[in-house]
Amino acid sequence: MKAKILIIGLPLFIVQLVIVYFITANILISQGKTSVKENKTEAVSEKNDNQSEETEKSENENKDKKANDKSASNSVGNYLFTLDDVICNPAESNGKILVLTSLGFDMNDEQSKKIMEQKNVILKDIVISNISRKTVGELSNAVKRDSLKVQIINSIESKIPDVKIKDLYFSKFIIQ
C-alpha cells in the first residue's frame, strides 16, 4: 500500500510543484516587465527631448554630405561592405535583452571598402557602442533607428577620416 502511494503520489506531487513554479514565475515576470516598461517610457521621453535636437543637427549634416557624395557617384551598391552578426545589449536592459544586427555599408569607392575591411574590429566597436547607448524603445522605433544609422556613419567617419560612406543598411535587426 505504501509502495503504491509512493509510486503514484510522488510523481503527481512533483508535477504539481513544477506547474505551480511556472505559473508563479510567469505572473511575477509579467508584473516586473510592466513596471520596468513604465519606468523606461518615462526615461525615454526625457532622453528623446534632449536627443531629438542633436539628432536633427547630425541628420542635416549627413544629408549635406550625402548630397555632395551622390553628385560624385550616383550608383548604389557598387562598393558594399558587410558587417555580420553584431550582438550587444541595449541601454537599461541589465543584460536581459540582446540586439542582433547585420549591417551593409554602401561605400563611395574601392579604397574606402578596403579600409573598412582592415578596420573590422574598430567598426564592430563603434556599432556596439552606438547601439548600446539606445534603449529598447528607441531601437524599436523606426524613426529612431534611422537616426541610429546617421550616428553610426558619423562615428565611423570621425574615427576613420579616410572612409566615406554613402549609406548604411540593416540587413538584420533582431531584438530579443
Order of alpha helices (4+ residues) and beta strands (2+ residues): alpha-beta-beta-alpha-alpha-alpha-alpha-beta
